[in-house]
Every structure is written in C-alpha cells, then in structure tokens.
Amino acid sequence: MSMIINLIIYLVVFGLIWWLVGMLPLPSPVAQIVRVLFIILLIAIILSAFGIVPGIHLPRFYT
C-alpha cells in the first residue's frame, strides 16, 4: 500500500514540474530534448517504484 502512495506522490510532483517547465518559453529543439528527458525520468520512476530497476533508489515519503 505504501508503494502505491509513494508512486502517487512522485507522479503528482513530476506532473507539476512537467507543467511548470512546459510553461517556459523554450526554443523548439530544447523543448523536444526536455520532453524526451522527462519521459525517460517518468519511466525510471515507475520502474523503480515497482522494484524492476533496483539501481534507482527513490526516497520514501510515506511509510
């Protein structure tokens, strides 16, 4: 149960950061690079939350 709550907290924070960065007036090539990096980070968060990628450690907000 705590794993799901931690994942929800990370996804909410990630979504807020994505929204704030999306509001920045970035040039098109930079915006595409940032979008790809955010997608890779999102995949890493989801995989590490379920323990599939053990090398990425995310701190726990809820125990």
C-alpha positions as CSV (number, residue, x, y, z in Angstrom):
1,M,0.0,0.0,0.0
2,S,2.8,2.4,0.9
3,M,4.4,1.7,-2.5
4,I,1.3,2.9,-4.3
5,I,1.1,6.1,-2.2
6,N,4.8,6.8,-2.8
7,L,4.2,6.3,-6.6
8,I,1.2,8.7,-6.5
9,I,3.2,11.4,-4.6
10,Y,6.1,11.1,-7.1
11,L,3.7,11.3,-10.1
12,V,1.9,14.3,-8.8
13,V,5.2,16.1,-8.1
14,F,6.5,15.0,-11.5
15,G,3.4,16.3,-13.2
16,L,3.6,19.7,-11.5
17,I,7.3,20.1,-12.6
18,W,6.4,19.0,-16.1
19,W,3.6,21.6,-16.2
20,L,5.9,24.3,-14.9
21,V,8.7,23.5,-17.4
22,G,6.1,23.3,-20.2
23,M,5.1,26.9,-19.5
24,L,8.7,28.1,-20.1
25,P,9.3,29.7,-23.5
26,L,11.9,27.3,-24.7
27,P,13.1,27.0,-28.3
28,S,11.7,24.0,-30.2
29,P,14.8,21.8,-30.2
30,V,15.4,22.4,-26.5
31,A,11.7,21.7,-25.7
32,Q,12.0,18.4,-27.5
33,I,15.1,17.4,-25.6
34,V,13.4,18.3,-22.3
35,R,10.3,16.3,-23.2
36,V,12.4,13.2,-24.0
37,L,14.3,13.6,-20.7
38,F,11.0,13.9,-18.8
39,I,9.6,10.8,-20.4
40,I,12.8,8.8,-19.5
41,L,12.5,10.1,-16.0
42,L,8.9,9.1,-15.8
43,I,9.7,5.6,-17.0
44,A,12.5,5.3,-14.4
45,I,10.2,6.5,-11.6
46,I,7.6,3.9,-12.5
47,L,10.1,1.0,-12.9
48,S,11.9,1.8,-9.7
49,A,8.7,2.2,-7.7
50,F,7.8,-1.4,-8.6
51,G,11.4,-2.6,-7.9
52,I,12.1,-3.6,-11.6
53,V,15.1,-1.3,-11.8
54,P,16.9,-1.8,-8.4
55,G,19.7,0.7,-9.2
56,I,17.5,3.7,-9.0
57,H,16.6,4.5,-5.4
58,L,13.7,6.8,-4.6
59,P,13.3,8.0,-1.1
60,R,10.0,7.1,0.6
61,F,7.6,9.8,1.6
62,Y,5.1,7.5,3.2
63,T,6.0,4.5,5.3
